[in-house]
Amino acid sequence: MKMKKFAAIALTATLALGLAGCGSSGSAQTSDTATAENPLVLTLAHGLSESHTVHIAMTEFAEKVEEGTDGRIKVDIYPNGQLGSENENMEQLMAGVISMTKVSAPGLATYNEAYHTFGLPYIFDDTEDFYHKMDSQEMRDFFLSTEEDGFVTITYYTSGARSFYTKDTPIRTPDDLKGLKIRVQDMQSQTDMLEALGGTPVAMAYGDVYTSLQTGIIDGTENNETALTTGKHGEICKVFSMDQHAMIPDVLVMGADVWNSIAPEDQQVILEAAYESTDSHKVAWDAAIEESIQEAETEMGVTFIEDVDKEAFREATADMIQEYCDRYPGVNDLLNTINSVE
């Protein structure tokens, strides 16, 4: 681990000296001056493996950008946390060391409070509603409206609907969570949500969840269906309750200075490439979910509970959402935007 961190620091230092967020030393610094022989190189760092559906989508994005600009703009991808954690990558982006990164949308609330919205429960009715609103022109306009905050969002990638799952307790109503210790992501919105639902939130890193379930530190957790198989949680948790309380997207972001170094016509190429990669990812994600459900049911003995009272969950979290709207005007504005999409 120490060697990996040292390597990441060394590579980041190299990027800081030679790339300045826009490629290798000697490469073009704007798309207007870029050529196929001397391209504008955009560095994209993230923490996912090369087999992850989002990495595959971003690889498609990179290929389409290069193709659409005749090789004048290239995207170099550094996966697997080579340049550090998600938070570190975002800090590097804001400092101009790298050009792009992938983060969980609520993580951007540090820079723009409206992004707290994506961590709130039941913002979208279902997956179809999520896609419809996230693909809307209203949302795309919002994503590109944060230049003054130092970044713009190019597109989003679904990470599915998050639901509760436990060792042996079905969660059909909020009352079923009482007395249960449930792991949540280390986000204030997730802790607040579980408290509003009556459970006991335990914030911890994803990598600690399996052992914590195994040893009884927690009674359950919440995530999408792929965690049952890729994270092996289905070996311990045998009841997956499909309450679908949150849909927290990943987002592909670019530094504002880098974005402004790109000519408008090339910006459009980048956006179209991003939107196409999002559409491809939806197909890949749906296939991954179906595969995980089948494996969890047939090979792990997981039972999927579908008769969940979602309205009871909505009612239990309504006051929490209003509190966020009152505390963060940006959340209130973005929720109004989302709800205005026809």
TORKOL-4160 file (C-alpha; in steps of 0.2 Angstrom, whole numbers, padded with zeros to 4 digits, m for minus):
342
<pt num="1" X="0000" Y="0000" Z="0000"/>
<pt num="2" X="0014" Y="0012" Z="0004"/>
<pt num="3" X="0023" Y="0008" Z="m0012"/>
<pt num="4" X="0007" Y="0011" Z="m0022"/>
<pt num="5" X="0004" Y="0028" Z="m0013"/>
<pt num="6" X="0022" Y="0033" Z="m0016"/>
<pt num="7" X="0020" Y="0029" Z="m0035"/>
<pt num="8" X="0004" Y="0039" Z="m0035"/>
<pt num="9" X="0013" Y="0054" Z="m0028"/>
<pt num="10" X="0028" Y="0052" Z="m0040"/>
<pt num="11" X="0016" Y="0051" Z="m0055"/>
<pt num="12" X="0006" Y="0066" Z="m0049"/>
<pt num="13" X="0021" Y="0076" Z="m0047"/>
<pt num="14" X="0027" Y="0072" Z="m0064"/>
<pt num="15" X="0010" Y="0077" Z="m0071"/>
<pt num="16" X="0010" Y="0093" Z="m0061"/>
<pt num="17" X="0027" Y="0097" Z="m0069"/>
<pt num="18" X="0024" Y="0092" Z="m0086"/>
<pt num="19" X="0005" Y="0091" Z="m0090"/>
<pt num="20" X="m0002" Y="0106" Z="m0081"/>
<pt num="21" X="m0019" Y="0097" Z="m0083"/>
<pt num="22" X="m0018" Y="0096" Z="m0102"/>
<pt num="23" X="m0007" Y="0083" Z="m0107"/>
<pt num="24" X="0012" Y="0079" Z="m0109"/>
<pt num="25" X="0026" Y="0092" Z="m0110"/>
<pt num="26" X="0026" Y="0099" Z="m0127"/>
<pt num="27" X="0008" Y="0095" Z="m0131"/>
<pt num="28" X="m0004" Y="0108" Z="m0137"/>
<pt num="29" X="m0012" Y="0119" Z="m0123"/>
<pt num="30" X="m0028" Y="0123" Z="m0132"/>
<pt num="31" X="m0038" Y="0114" Z="m0145"/>
<pt num="32" X="m0036" Y="0129" Z="m0157"/>
<pt num="33" X="m0017" Y="0125" Z="m0158"/>
<pt num="34" X="m0019" Y="0106" Z="m0158"/>
<pt num="35" X="m0015" Y="0095" Z="m0172"/>
<pt num="36" X="m0015" Y="0076" Z="m0174"/>
<pt num="37" X="0004" Y="0077" Z="m0173"/>
<pt num="38" X="0004" Y="0089" Z="m0158"/>
<pt num="39" X="m0013" Y="0085" Z="m0149"/>
<pt num="40" X="m0021" Y="0092" Z="m0134"/>
<pt num="41" X="m0020" Y="0078" Z="m0121"/>
<pt num="42" X="m0033" Y="0077" Z="m0107"/>
<pt num="43" X="m0028" Y="0067" Z="m0092"/>
<pt num="44" X="m0042" Y="0057" Z="m0084"/>
<pt num="45" X="m0039" Y="0049" Z="m0067"/>
<pt num="46" X="m0051" Y="0038" Z="m0058"/>
<pt num="47" X="m0051" Y="0024" Z="m0045"/>
<pt num="48" X="m0061" Y="0010" Z="m0054"/>
<pt num="49" X="m0053" Y="m0006" Z="m0062"/>
<pt num="50" X="m0052" Y="m0008" Z="m0081"/>
<pt num="51" X="m0066" Y="m0021" Z="m0080"/>
<pt num="52" X="m0079" Y="m0009" Z="m0072"/>
<pt num="53" X="m0093" Y="m0004" Z="m0083"/>
<pt num="54" X="m0090" Y="0015" Z="m0080"/>
<pt num="55" X="m0071" Y="0013" Z="m0085"/>
<pt num="56" X="m0077" Y="0004" Z="m0101"/>
<pt num="57" X="m0089" Y="0018" Z="m0105"/>
<pt num="58" X="m0075" Y="0031" Z="m0102"/>
<pt num="59" X="m0064" Y="0022" Z="m0113"/>
<pt num="60" X="m0077" Y="0023" Z="m0127"/>
<pt num="61" X="m0078" Y="0042" Z="m0123"/>
<pt num="62" X="m0060" Y="0044" Z="m0126"/>
<pt num="63" X="m0060" Y="0034" Z="m0142"/>
<pt num="64" X="m0075" Y="0045" Z="m0149"/>
<pt num="65" X="m0066" Y="0061" Z="m0144"/>
<pt num="66" X="m0050" Y="0056" Z="m0153"/>
<pt num="67" X="m0061" Y="0051" Z="m0168"/>
<pt num="68" X="m0072" Y="0066" Z="m0168"/>
<pt num="69" X="m0057" Y="0078" Z="m0168"/>
<pt num="70" X="m0047" Y="0069" Z="m0180"/>
<pt num="71" X="m0034" Y="0065" Z="m0167"/>
<pt num="72" X="m0032" Y="0083" Z="m0161"/>
<pt num="73" X="m0038" Y="0079" Z="m0144"/>
<pt num="74" X="m0034" Y="0064" Z="m0134"/>
<pt num="75" X="m0039" Y="0058" Z="m0117"/>
<pt num="76" X="m0026" Y="0048" Z="m0107"/>
<pt num="77" X="m0035" Y="0037" Z="m0094"/>
<pt num="78" X="m0026" Y="0033" Z="m0077"/>
<pt num="79" X="m0038" Y="0020" Z="m0069"/>
<pt num="80" X="m0036" Y="0009" Z="m0053"/>
<pt num="81" X="m0032" Y="0024" Z="m0042"/>
<pt num="82" X="m0015" Y="0027" Z="m0049"/>
<pt num="83" X="m0016" Y="0045" Z="m0045"/>
<pt num="84" X="m0024" Y="0043" Z="m0028"/>
<pt num="85" X="m0042" Y="0042" Z="m0021"/>
<pt num="86" X="m0057" Y="0050" Z="m0028"/>
<pt num="87" X="m0055" Y="0065" Z="m0016"/>
<pt num="88" X="m0037" Y="0067" Z="m0021"/>
<pt num="89" X="m0041" Y="0066" Z="m0039"/>
<pt num="90" X="m0054" Y="0080" Z="m0037"/>
<pt num="91" X="m0041" Y="0091" Z="m0028"/>
<pt num="92" X="m0029" Y="0088" Z="m0042"/>
<pt num="93" X="m0042" Y="0093" Z="m0055"/>
<pt num="94" X="m0046" Y="0109" Z="m0045"/>
<pt num="95" X="m0027" Y="0113" Z="m0044"/>
<pt num="96" X="m0025" Y="0110" Z="m0063"/>
<pt num="97" X="m0014" Y="0095" Z="m0061"/>
<pt num="98" X="m0026" Y="0083" Z="m0071"/>
<pt num="99" X="m0040" Y="0088" Z="m0083"/>
<pt num="100" X="m0054" Y="0076" Z="m0079"/>
<pt num="101" X="m0060" Y="0063" Z="m0066"/>
<pt num="102" X="m0075" Y="0053" Z="m0061"/>
<pt num="103" X="m0083" Y="0056" Z="m0044"/>
<pt num="104" X="m0099" Y="0051" Z="m0035"/>
<pt num="105" X="m0110" Y="0066" Z="m0038"/>
<pt num="106" X="m0113" Y="0070" Z="m0020"/>
<pt num="107" X="m0094" Y="0072" Z="m0018"/>
<pt num="108" X="m0095" Y="0088" Z="m0028"/>
<pt num="109" X="m0106" Y="0096" Z="m0014"/>
<pt num="110" X="m0089" Y="0102" Z="m0007"/>
<pt num="111" X="m0088" Y="0114" Z="m0022"/>
<pt num="112" X="m0106" Y="0117" Z="m0026"/>
<pt num="113" X="m0120" Y="0114" Z="m0013"/>
<pt num="114" X="m0133" Y="0109" Z="m0026"/>
<pt num="115" X="m0124" Y="0092" Z="m0028"/>
<pt num="116" X="m0130" Y="0087" Z="m0011"/>
<pt num="117" X="m0146" Y="0084" Z="m0020"/>
<pt num="118" X="m0140" Y="0068" Z="m0028"/>
<pt num="119" X="m0137" Y="0060" Z="m0011"/>
<pt num="120" X="m0155" Y="0063" Z="m0006"/>
<pt num="121" X="m0168" Y="0048" Z="m0006"/>
<pt num="122" X="m0182" Y="0046" Z="m0018"/>
<pt num="123" X="m0178" Y="0061" Z="m0029"/>
<pt num="124" X="m0183" Y="0050" Z="m0044"/>
<pt num="125" X="m0198" Y="0039" Z="m0046"/>
<pt num="126" X="m0189" Y="0025" Z="m0054"/>
<pt num="127" X="m0175" Y="0021" Z="m0066"/>
<pt num="128" X="m0185" Y="0027" Z="m0081"/>
<pt num="129" X="m0189" Y="0043" Z="m0072"/>
<pt num="130" X="m0170" Y="0045" Z="m0067"/>
<pt num="131" X="m0164" Y="0043" Z="m0085"/>
<pt num="132" X="m0178" Y="0055" Z="m0092"/>
<pt num="133" X="m0173" Y="0069" Z="m0080"/>
<pt num="134" X="m0154" Y="0066" Z="m0080"/>
<pt num="135" X="m0154" Y="0066" Z="m0099"/>
<pt num="136" X="m0164" Y="0082" Z="m0100"/>
<pt num="137" X="m0158" Y="0098" Z="m0107"/>
<pt num="138" X="m0162" Y="0106" Z="m0090"/>
<pt num="139" X="m0150" Y="0095" Z="m0082"/>
<pt num="140" X="m0136" Y="0096" Z="m0095"/>
<pt num="141" X="m0137" Y="0115" Z="m0093"/>
<pt num="142" X="m0135" Y="0113" Z="m0074"/>
<pt num="143" X="m0120" Y="0102" Z="m0077"/>
<pt num="144" X="m0111" Y="0115" Z="m0087"/>
<pt num="145" X="m0116" Y="0130" Z="m0076"/>
<pt num="146" X="m0103" Y="0128" Z="m0063"/>
<pt num="147" X="m0087" Y="0136" Z="m0071"/>
<pt num="148" X="m0086" Y="0148" Z="m0057"/>
<pt num="149" X="m0084" Y="0134" Z="m0045"/>
<pt num="150" X="m0069" Y="0127" Z="m0055"/>
<pt num="151" X="m0077" Y="0113" Z="m0064"/>
<pt num="152" X="m0090" Y="0107" Z="m0076"/>
<pt num="153" X="m0099" Y="0090" Z="m0077"/>
<pt num="154" X="m0098" Y="0082" Z="m0094"/>
<pt num="155" X="m0110" Y="0068" Z="m0091"/>
<pt num="156" X="m0116" Y="0055" Z="m0079"/>
<pt num="157" X="m0115" Y="0036" Z="m0077"/>
<pt num="158" X="m0129" Y="0027" Z="m0068"/>
<pt num="159" X="m0124" Y="0017" Z="m0053"/>
<pt num="160" X="m0141" Y="0009" Z="m0051"/>
<pt num="161" X="m0154" Y="0010" Z="m0037"/>
<pt num="162" X="m0148" Y="0008" Z="m0019"/>
<pt num="163" X="m0158" Y="m0004" Z="m0008"/>
<pt num="164" X="m0156" Y="m0012" Z="0009"/>
<pt num="165" X="m0150" Y="m0029" Z="0012"/>
<pt num="166" X="m0147" Y="m0039" Z="0028"/>
<pt num="167" X="m0142" Y="m0056" Z="0034"/>
<pt num="168" X="m0160" Y="m0062" Z="0037"/>
<pt num="169" X="m0172" Y="m0048" Z="0040"/>
<pt num="170" X="m0184" Y="m0041" Z="0026"/>
<pt num="171" X="m0185" Y="m0022" Z="0025"/>
<pt num="172" X="m0203" Y="m0018" Z="0019"/>
<pt num="173" X="m0206" Y="m0003" Z="0029"/>
<pt num="174" X="m0196" Y="0010" Z="0039"/>
<pt num="175" X="m0201" Y="0001" Z="0055"/>
<pt num="176" X="m0191" Y="m0014" Z="0050"/>
<pt num="177" X="m0175" Y="m0004" Z="0051"/>
<pt num="178" X="m0177" Y="0000" Z="0070"/>
<pt num="179" X="m0164" Y="m0008" Z="0080"/>
<pt num="180" X="m0153" Y="m0013" Z="0065"/>
<pt num="181" X="m0135" Y="m0006" Z="0062"/>
<pt num="182" X="m0134" Y="m0002" Z="0044"/>
<pt num="183" X="m0118" Y="0003" Z="0035"/>
<pt num="184" X="m0120" Y="0019" Z="0024"/>
<pt num="185" X="m0108" Y="0028" Z="0013"/>
<pt num="186" X="m0098" Y="0042" Z="0022"/>
<pt num="187" X="m0110" Y="0055" Z="0017"/>
<pt num="188" X="m0120" Y="0066" Z="0028"/>
<pt num="189" X="m0135" Y="0064" Z="0018"/>
<pt num="190" X="m0134" Y="0045" Z="0020"/>
<pt num="191" X="m0132" Y="0046" Z="0038"/>
<pt num="192" X="m0147" Y="0058" Z="0040"/>
<pt num="193" X="m0158" Y="0047" Z="0029"/>
<pt num="194" X="m0155" Y="0031" Z="0039"/>
<pt num="195" X="m0159" Y="0041" Z="0055"/>
<pt num="196" X="m0175" Y="0048" Z="0048"/>
<pt num="197" X="m0180" Y="0030" Z="0043"/>
<pt num="198" X="m0176" Y="0024" Z="0061"/>
<pt num="199" X="m0161" Y="0013" Z="0059"/>
<pt num="200" X="m0143" Y="0016" Z="0066"/>
<pt num="201" X="m0131" Y="0022" Z="0053"/>
<pt num="202" X="m0113" Y="0016" Z="0053"/>
<pt num="203" X="m0102" Y="0025" Z="0040"/>
<pt num="204" X="m0088" Y="0015" Z="0034"/>
<pt num="205" X="m0078" Y="0011" Z="0019"/>
<pt num="206" X="m0084" Y="m0001" Z="0006"/>
<pt num="207" X="m0069" Y="m0012" Z="0008"/>
<pt num="208" X="m0074" Y="m0015" Z="0027"/>
<pt num="209" X="m0092" Y="m0020" Z="0024"/>
<pt num="210" X="m0089" Y="m0039" Z="0021"/>
<pt num="211" X="m0079" Y="m0042" Z="0037"/>
<pt num="212" X="m0091" Y="m0031" Z="0047"/>
<pt num="213" X="m0106" Y="m0041" Z="0041"/>
<pt num="214" X="m0097" Y="m0057" Z="0044"/>
<pt num="215" X="m0093" Y="m0052" Z="0062"/>
<pt num="216" X="m0109" Y="m0044" Z="0066"/>
<pt num="217" X="m0103" Y="m0026" Z="0068"/>
<pt num="218" X="m0117" Y="m0022" Z="0056"/>
<pt num="219" X="m0133" Y="m0030" Z="0053"/>
<pt num="220" X="m0135" Y="m0025" Z="0035"/>
<pt num="221" X="m0130" Y="m0012" Z="0022"/>
<pt num="222" X="m0137" Y="m0004" Z="0006"/>
<pt num="223" X="m0131" Y="m0004" Z="m0011"/>
<pt num="224" X="m0136" Y="m0010" Z="m0029"/>
<pt num="225" X="m0137" Y="m0028" Z="m0033"/>
<pt num="226" X="m0120" Y="m0030" Z="m0040"/>
<pt num="227" X="m0112" Y="m0028" Z="m0023"/>
<pt num="228" X="m0120" Y="m0045" Z="m0019"/>
<pt num="229" X="m0109" Y="m0054" Z="m0031"/>
<pt num="230" X="m0094" Y="m0043" Z="m0035"/>
<pt num="231" X="m0092" Y="m0038" Z="m0016"/>
<pt num="232" X="m0098" Y="m0056" Z="m0011"/>
<pt num="233" X="m0110" Y="m0049" Z="0001"/>
<pt num="234" X="m0123" Y="m0062" Z="m0005"/>
<pt num="235" X="m0112" Y="m0075" Z="0004"/>
<pt num="236" X="m0118" Y="m0067" Z="0021"/>
<pt num="237" X="m0134" Y="m0057" Z="0017"/>
<pt num="238" X="m0148" Y="m0067" Z="0011"/>
<pt num="239" X="m0162" Y="m0054" Z="0010"/>
<pt num="240" X="m0162" Y="m0040" Z="m0003"/>
<pt num="241" X="m0177" Y="m0028" Z="m0001"/>
<pt num="242" X="m0179" Y="m0018" Z="m0016"/>
<pt num="243" X="m0184" Y="m0001" Z="m0008"/>
<pt num="244" X="m0173" Y="0008" Z="m0021"/>
<pt num="245" X="m0171" Y="0023" Z="m0009"/>
<pt num="246" X="m0157" Y="0032" Z="m0019"/>
<pt num="247" X="m0150" Y="0034" Z="m0036"/>
<pt num="248" X="m0133" Y="0041" Z="m0034"/>
<pt num="249" X="m0124" Y="0044" Z="m0051"/>
<pt num="250" X="m0106" Y="0045" Z="m0055"/>
<pt num="251" X="m0101" Y="0060" Z="m0064"/>
<pt num="252" X="m0087" Y="0064" Z="m0077"/>
<pt num="253" X="m0080" Y="0081" Z="m0073"/>
<pt num="254" X="m0068" Y="0093" Z="m0081"/>
<pt num="255" X="m0058" Y="0107" Z="m0074"/>
<pt num="256" X="m0066" Y="0124" Z="m0079"/>
<pt num="257" X="m0049" Y="0131" Z="m0086"/>
<pt num="258" X="m0047" Y="0116" Z="m0096"/>
<pt num="259" X="m0065" Y="0117" Z="m0103"/>
<pt num="260" X="m0062" Y="0135" Z="m0108"/>
<pt num="261" X="m0046" Y="0130" Z="m0117"/>
<pt num="262" X="m0056" Y="0120" Z="m0129"/>
<pt num="263" X="m0065" Y="0128" Z="m0144"/>
<pt num="264" X="m0084" Y="0128" Z="m0144"/>
<pt num="265" X="m0085" Y="0116" Z="m0159"/>
<pt num="266" X="m0073" Y="0104" Z="m0150"/>
<pt num="267" X="m0083" Y="0106" Z="m0134"/>
<pt num="268" X="m0098" Y="0100" Z="m0143"/>
<pt num="269" X="m0088" Y="0084" Z="m0149"/>
<pt num="270" X="m0083" Y="0081" Z="m0132"/>
<pt num="271" X="m0101" Y="0082" Z="m0125"/>
<pt num="272" X="m0108" Y="0071" Z="m0139"/>
<pt num="273" X="m0095" Y="0058" Z="m0136"/>
<pt num="274" X="m0099" Y="0059" Z="m0117"/>
<pt num="275" X="m0118" Y="0057" Z="m0120"/>
<pt num="276" X="m0115" Y="0042" Z="m0131"/>
<pt num="277" X="m0104" Y="0034" Z="m0118"/>
<pt num="278" X="m0118" Y="0036" Z="m0106"/>
<pt num="279" X="m0131" Y="0028" Z="m0117"/>
<pt num="280" X="m0119" Y="0013" Z="m0120"/>
<pt num="281" X="m0116" Y="0012" Z="m0101"/>
<pt num="282" X="m0135" Y="0010" Z="m0098"/>
<pt num="283" X="m0135" Y="m0005" Z="m0108"/>
<pt num="284" X="m0120" Y="m0013" Z="m0100"/>
<pt num="285" X="m0126" Y="m0008" Z="m0083"/>
<pt num="286" X="m0143" Y="m0016" Z="m0085"/>
<pt num="287" X="m0134" Y="m0032" Z="m0091"/>
<pt num="288" X="m0123" Y="m0032" Z="m0076"/>
<pt num="289" X="m0138" Y="m0030" Z="m0064"/>
<pt num="290" X="m0148" Y="m0044" Z="m0072"/>
<pt num="291" X="m0132" Y="m0056" Z="m0071"/>
<pt num="292" X="m0130" Y="m0051" Z="m0053"/>
<pt num="293" X="m0148" Y="m0055" Z="m0048"/>
<pt num="294" X="m0147" Y="m0072" Z="m0057"/>
<pt num="295" X="m0131" Y="m0076" Z="m0049"/>
<pt num="296" X="m0137" Y="m0070" Z="m0031"/>
<pt num="297" X="m0153" Y="m0080" Z="m0032"/>
<pt num="298" X="m0147" Y="m0096" Z="m0040"/>
<pt num="299" X="m0129" Y="m0098" Z="m0033"/>
<pt num="300" X="m0130" Y="m0088" Z="m0016"/>
<pt num="301" X="m0148" Y="m0091" Z="m0011"/>
<pt num="302" X="m0152" Y="m0073" Z="m0009"/>
<pt num="303" X="m0171" Y="m0068" Z="m0009"/>
<pt num="304" X="m0177" Y="m0052" Z="m0017"/>
<pt num="305" X="m0191" Y="m0044" Z="m0008"/>
<pt num="306" X="m0202" Y="m0033" Z="m0020"/>
<pt num="307" X="m0217" Y="m0030" Z="m0010"/>
<pt num="308" X="m0209" Y="m0014" Z="m0002"/>
<pt num="309" X="m0220" Y="0000" Z="0004"/>
<pt num="310" X="m0210" Y="0014" Z="m0005"/>
<pt num="311" X="m0223" Y="0027" Z="0000"/>
<pt num="312" X="m0219" Y="0024" Z="0018"/>
<pt num="313" X="m0201" Y="0027" Z="0015"/>
<pt num="314" X="m0205" Y="0043" Z="0005"/>
<pt num="315" X="m0215" Y="0050" Z="0019"/>
<pt num="316" X="m0202" Y="0045" Z="0032"/>
<pt num="317" X="m0189" Y="0055" Z="0023"/>
<pt num="318" X="m0199" Y="0070" Z="0017"/>
<pt num="319" X="m0194" Y="0081" Z="0032"/>
<pt num="320" X="m0176" Y="0077" Z="0030"/>
<pt num="321" X="m0177" Y="0083" Z="0011"/>
<pt num="322" X="m0186" Y="0099" Z="0017"/>
<pt num="323" X="m0172" Y="0102" Z="0029"/>
<pt num="324" X="m0159" Y="0101" Z="0015"/>
<pt num="325" X="m0169" Y="0113" Z="0005"/>
<pt num="326" X="m0169" Y="0125" Z="0019"/>
<pt num="327" X="m0151" Y="0123" Z="0023"/>
<pt num="328" X="m0145" Y="0123" Z="0005"/>
<pt num="329" X="m0153" Y="0135" Z="m0007"/>
<pt num="330" X="m0144" Y="0126" Z="m0021"/>
<pt num="331" X="m0153" Y="0110" Z="m0017"/>
<pt num="332" X="m0170" Y="0118" Z="m0017"/>
<pt num="333" X="m0166" Y="0126" Z="m0034"/>
<pt num="334" X="m0160" Y="0110" Z="m0042"/>
<pt num="335" X="m0174" Y="0100" Z="m0035"/>
<pt num="336" X="m0186" Y="0113" Z="m0043"/>
<pt num="337" X="m0176" Y="0110" Z="m0059"/>
<pt num="338" X="m0178" Y="0092" Z="m0058"/>
<pt num="339" X="m0196" Y="0092" Z="m0054"/>
<pt num="340" X="m0199" Y="0104" Z="m0069"/>
<pt num="341" X="m0193" Y="0092" Z="m0082"/>
<pt num="342" X="m0209" Y="0086" Z="m0092"/>
